[in-house]
Amino acid sequence: MKRFFNDLKKYKNYIMYATWAELKTEVINSYLGFLWMILEPLAFMLIYTFIATIVFKSSVQYFPVFVFIGLSIWNFFNKMVTCSVKLVANNRDTVTKVYLPKFVLLLIKMGVNAFKMAVSFLLVVIFMFIYKVPISLNVLWFIPIIISVMVFTFGVCTLVMHFGVFAEDLTNLVNIVLRLVFYLTGIFYDISTRIHNVLYRTILLDLNPIANFIYNMRNVLIYKSGPVGMWTLVWFLVGILLCMLGIKTIYKYENTYVKVMK
């Protein structure tokens, strides 16, 4: 890990520059520019709110805020994992022509998607004021929970990026798994009240890390509660282990990536 932190220090300016450059590239040909980073999550929130409240008659309190919190975390995780599969292949020129620690590519994508997630949570705060959601000091739990989300996501993505270099079919598998996880994560429904079977509820809330992060984020932002149980800490620690394993694997095989890409 010492090599990782040395490289992180060495390439931090490049990471920040490349992150900002990619953000600008995404919107350079768009009439609305950065406004799409607000409109996109807002549109999905309105769609899911309509479906759940009008079609399925959901009675969840502060439902637009409830959905927005889930979408903010899910979109970050989903976009990161999806882009990680082909990240090395999509940066073939960089990988084959100059030396760059391959995890740097991942950190650039993480910076881009973390910025978008920050915009989404800014909207969450606005909607909390609009819907007069009561606020307590438990909102400070937001910081350790969001750190846990980012650490776990980075750990997963390091391994997905590595195996994505060698397995062409991984894209299809990842898409199927992410679609399944989306419906099991409780983006637009409350797992704790919808799932009455204790075993199933425990599996969905505790053994699904993204569902656990979303559930506890809703608790601290909407319901004036602290994180429930120890599973958020457990998944944070799992995330650290995944990061260590993924970074070690990338350093070990990154020269092989160049050969595969040529």
Backbone torsions as a table, in degrees:
resi	resn	phi	psi	omega
1	MET	NA	-20.8	178.9
2	LYS	-61.8	-41.5	178.1
3	ARG	-62.1	-38.9	179.8
4	PHE	-60.7	-48.7	-178.0
5	PHE	-68.6	-33.1	175.5
6	ASN	-65.6	-43.5	178.4
7	ASP	-67.1	-36.9	178.5
8	LEU	-61.4	-43.0	177.8
9	LYS	-65.5	-40.4	-177.6
10	LYS	-66.7	-38.7	-172.4
11	TYR	-106.1	10.5	-174.9
12	LYS	-61.8	-39.1	179.5
13	ASN	-67.0	-39.8	177.4
14	TYR	-63.6	-41.5	179.6
15	ILE	-60.4	-46.1	-179.7
16	MET	-65.5	-42.7	179.3
17	TYR	-63.4	-47.0	-178.1
18	ALA	-66.6	-34.9	177.6
19	THR	-62.6	-48.3	-179.6
20	TRP	-65.8	-38.1	179.1
21	ALA	-63.4	-40.7	179.6
22	GLU	-68.7	-38.4	176.8
23	LEU	-60.6	-42.8	179.4
24	LYS	-68.8	-36.5	179.4
25	THR	-63.1	-37.5	-178.4
26	GLU	-62.5	-28.4	-173.3
27	VAL	-115.6	2.4	-171.8
28	ILE	-63.3	-32.7	-179.0
29	ASN	-100.4	12.7	-178.3
30	SER	-100.4	138.8	178.4
31	TYR	-65.7	-36.6	-176.2
32	LEU	-93.1	-9.9	174.6
33	GLY	57.1	-132.9	-176.5
34	PHE	-64.8	-14.2	179.1
35	LEU	-61.1	-26.4	178.1
36	TRP	-63.1	-25.7	178.9
37	MET	-69.2	-18.9	174.3
38	ILE	-94.1	-43.0	-174.5
39	LEU	-68.2	-37.3	-177.0
40	GLU	-62.8	-56.0	178.3
41	PRO	-64.7	-32.5	178.9
42	LEU	-64.2	-41.7	179.8
43	ALA	-63.9	-44.3	179.6
44	PHE	-65.4	-38.1	177.4
45	MET	-60.1	-44.2	-179.7
46	LEU	-65.4	-39.0	179.4
47	ILE	-63.9	-49.9	-178.6
48	TYR	-66.8	-35.1	177.6
49	THR	-64.0	-43.7	177.8
50	PHE	-61.2	-47.7	-178.0
51	ILE	-61.5	-45.7	-174.3
52	ALA	-73.8	-41.0	-175.2
53	THR	-84.5	-37.5	-177.6
54	ILE	-89.1	-47.0	-176.1
55	VAL	-79.9	-49.9	-175.4
56	PHE	-100.3	2.7	174.7
57	LYS	56.1	45.1	178.7
58	SER	-67.6	140.2	-180.0
59	SER	-113.5	18.8	-179.4
60	VAL	-63.0	131.8	-178.5
61	GLN	-68.0	140.7	179.9
62	TYR	54.1	46.8	-169.1
63	PHE	-58.2	-43.0	178.0
64	PRO	-57.8	-40.6	177.4
65	VAL	-67.1	-42.1	178.5
66	PHE	-54.6	-48.7	-178.8
67	VAL	-68.6	-42.3	-176.2
68	PHE	-62.2	-39.2	177.5
69	ILE	-61.5	-46.4	179.3
70	GLY	-62.4	-44.5	-179.7
71	LEU	-64.8	-37.5	-177.8
72	SER	-61.4	-46.7	-179.5
73	ILE	-73.5	-43.4	-178.3
74	TRP	-62.8	-45.2	-178.7
75	ASN	-60.3	-38.8	177.6
76	PHE	-61.9	-52.2	-178.3
77	PHE	-63.5	-46.4	-177.0
78	ASN	-62.0	-47.3	-179.1
79	LYS	-66.6	-37.1	179.7
80	MET	-66.1	-48.4	-178.5
81	VAL	-65.5	-41.9	-179.0
82	THR	-61.6	-46.0	-177.6
83	CYS	-73.9	-22.2	-176.8
84	SER	-67.3	-30.2	-174.8
85	VAL	-58.9	-45.3	-176.5
86	LYS	-108.7	19.9	-173.1
87	LEU	-63.9	-44.1	179.7
88	VAL	-67.6	-44.6	180.0
89	ALA	-62.9	-37.7	-179.4
90	ASN	-73.6	-13.3	176.6
91	ASN	-117.4	39.4	-175.9
92	ARG	-54.5	-44.7	-177.4
93	ASP	-62.6	-43.8	179.3
94	THR	-65.2	-43.2	-176.2
95	VAL	-66.2	-38.6	-173.2
96	THR	-90.6	-19.9	-173.3
97	LYS	-103.9	-29.8	179.8
98	VAL	-133.6	155.3	175.9
99	TYR	-84.9	128.1	175.9
100	LEU	-147.3	125.7	176.4
101	PRO	-53.0	127.4	-169.6
102	LYS	-66.7	-22.3	177.5
103	PHE	-68.8	-18.8	177.3
104	VAL	-62.0	-38.8	177.2
105	LEU	-58.4	-39.0	-179.6
106	LEU	-70.2	-39.7	-179.9
107	LEU	-67.4	-32.1	175.8
108	ILE	-64.0	-47.1	177.7
109	LYS	-62.6	-37.0	179.3
110	MET	-66.1	-38.1	177.1
111	GLY	-62.9	-42.9	179.3
112	VAL	-61.6	-49.9	-176.3
113	ASN	-75.4	-27.4	174.6
114	ALA	-67.8	-36.7	176.0
115	PHE	-62.0	-44.3	179.0
116	LYS	-64.5	-39.1	177.9
117	MET	-65.4	-37.1	177.8
118	ALA	-62.8	-39.9	177.0
119	VAL	-62.8	-41.9	179.4
120	SER	-62.4	-41.8	-180.0
121	PHE	-72.3	-25.3	171.9
122	LEU	-63.7	-40.6	175.8
123	LEU	-65.5	-36.0	176.6
124	VAL	-58.7	-45.9	-179.9
125	VAL	-61.3	-42.9	179.2
126	ILE	-60.8	-45.0	179.9
127	PHE	-68.6	-29.8	175.6
128	MET	-62.5	-38.8	177.3
129	PHE	-72.0	-39.3	-180.0
130	ILE	-62.2	-43.6	-177.6
131	TYR	-91.2	5.9	175.8
132	LYS	55.4	48.4	177.0
133	VAL	-72.2	125.9	179.3
134	PRO	-65.4	139.4	-176.0
135	ILE	-116.4	138.9	176.5
136	SER	-130.0	176.9	179.4
137	LEU	-65.9	-13.7	178.2
138	ASN	-65.0	-14.1	177.1
139	VAL	-62.3	-20.1	179.0
140	LEU	-65.5	-19.3	174.9
141	TRP	-65.8	-13.1	177.1
142	PHE	-53.0	-41.2	-174.0
143	ILE	-64.3	-54.9	179.1
144	PRO	-64.5	-31.0	179.3
145	ILE	-68.7	-44.2	-178.4
146	ILE	-69.0	-32.5	174.6
147	ILE	-64.5	-41.0	178.0
148	SER	-61.7	-42.3	177.8
149	VAL	-58.3	-46.6	-175.2
150	MET	-71.2	-39.7	178.8
151	VAL	-65.2	-47.3	-180.0
152	PHE	-62.6	-43.9	-179.4
153	THR	-62.5	-44.4	179.1
154	PHE	-62.0	-41.8	178.6
155	GLY	-60.4	-46.8	178.4
156	VAL	-61.4	-43.5	-174.4
157	CYS	-69.2	-31.0	177.2
158	THR	-61.1	-41.8	-179.7
159	LEU	-73.9	-39.5	177.7
160	VAL	-63.0	-42.2	178.7
161	MET	-61.5	-43.7	-179.6
162	HIS	-61.3	-53.6	-176.6
163	PHE	-70.1	-25.0	177.7
164	GLY	-65.0	-23.5	178.0
165	VAL	-67.0	-35.8	-171.6
166	PHE	-102.8	-19.3	-175.0
167	ALA	-117.4	104.5	-179.3
168	GLU	-64.2	-33.6	-176.1
169	ASP	-79.0	-3.7	-175.9
170	LEU	-62.8	-30.5	179.2
171	THR	-57.7	-47.8	-179.6
172	ASN	-63.4	-42.4	-180.0
173	LEU	-64.2	-44.1	-179.6
174	VAL	-62.2	-41.9	179.6
175	ASN	-62.0	-41.1	179.3
176	ILE	-65.8	-46.6	-178.4
177	VAL	-63.7	-43.3	-179.4
178	LEU	-64.6	-37.6	177.8
179	ARG	-64.0	-42.0	178.0
180	LEU	-64.2	-46.7	-178.6
181	VAL	-63.0	-35.4	178.6
182	PHE	-55.6	-47.7	-177.1
183	TYR	-74.7	-19.0	180.0
184	LEU	-96.0	3.5	-172.8
185	THR	-99.9	-11.1	177.1
186	GLY	75.6	41.0	179.5
187	ILE	-64.3	-44.9	-176.0
188	PHE	-119.6	19.1	171.8
189	TYR	-148.8	159.1	-177.4
190	ASP	-95.1	108.7	-178.1
191	ILE	-59.7	-38.0	-174.6
192	SER	-65.5	-24.1	-179.9
193	THR	-109.8	-26.4	-177.8
194	ARG	-79.6	-36.8	-176.9
195	ILE	-95.7	109.7	-173.9
196	HIS	-88.0	-26.7	178.0
197	ASN	-70.2	122.3	-173.8
198	VAL	-61.1	-41.9	-178.3
199	LEU	-63.7	-48.7	179.9
200	TYR	-63.1	-40.7	-180.0
201	ARG	-63.6	-40.9	179.1
202	THR	-64.2	-42.8	179.6
203	ILE	-62.5	-45.9	-176.3
204	LEU	-70.5	-38.0	-175.3
205	LEU	-86.5	-37.0	-173.7
206	ASP	-98.3	-39.1	-176.5
207	LEU	-91.5	-2.1	171.8
208	ASN	-107.1	101.5	-172.6
209	PRO	-58.8	-39.6	-178.2
210	ILE	-68.1	-39.9	176.3
211	ALA	-62.3	-39.1	179.5
212	ASN	-65.9	-42.9	177.9
213	PHE	-61.7	-45.4	-178.4
214	ILE	-65.6	-44.1	-179.5
215	TYR	-59.1	-46.6	-178.2
216	ASN	-74.6	-30.2	175.3
217	MET	-65.2	-40.1	176.3
218	ARG	-64.7	-39.1	179.2
219	ASN	-59.9	-44.1	-174.2
220	VAL	-80.1	-28.4	-178.0
221	LEU	-91.2	-33.4	-174.4
222	ILE	-105.1	-43.2	-167.3
223	TYR	-104.8	12.8	174.1
224	LYS	57.6	29.3	-178.8
225	SER	-112.7	160.4	171.2
226	GLY	-86.7	175.5	176.4
227	PRO	-58.8	138.7	-178.3
228	VAL	-92.5	125.6	177.6
229	GLY	76.4	-174.7	-176.0
230	MET	-106.6	4.8	-171.3
231	TRP	-70.1	-28.6	176.1
232	THR	-63.2	-41.7	176.1
233	LEU	-64.6	-42.0	179.1
234	VAL	-58.7	-46.4	-178.2
235	TRP	-70.7	-28.2	172.9
236	PHE	-63.4	-45.0	179.4
237	LEU	-66.9	-38.9	174.9
238	VAL	-61.1	-40.7	178.2
239	GLY	-59.8	-42.0	178.0
240	ILE	-62.2	-43.7	178.1
241	LEU	-62.4	-41.1	177.8
242	LEU	-64.3	-39.8	177.1
243	CYS	-60.8	-46.3	-179.5
244	MET	-62.6	-44.7	179.4
245	LEU	-65.5	-45.3	-178.1
246	GLY	-64.9	-44.8	-179.6
247	ILE	-64.5	-42.9	177.7
248	LYS	-60.9	-41.5	179.8
249	THR	-65.8	-42.3	179.6
250	ILE	-62.9	-45.7	179.0
251	TYR	-61.9	-37.1	-177.3
252	LYS	-68.9	-36.7	-171.6
253	TYR	-112.1	4.0	-173.0
254	GLU	-64.1	-28.3	175.3
255	ASN	-69.0	-30.3	176.8
256	THR	-68.6	-33.3	178.2
257	TYR	-56.4	-41.4	-178.1
258	VAL	-62.5	-43.1	-179.5
259	LYS	-65.2	-39.7	-179.7
260	VAL	-67.0	-36.2	-176.2
261	MET	-75.9	-22.1	-177.3
262	LYS	-75.9	NA	NA
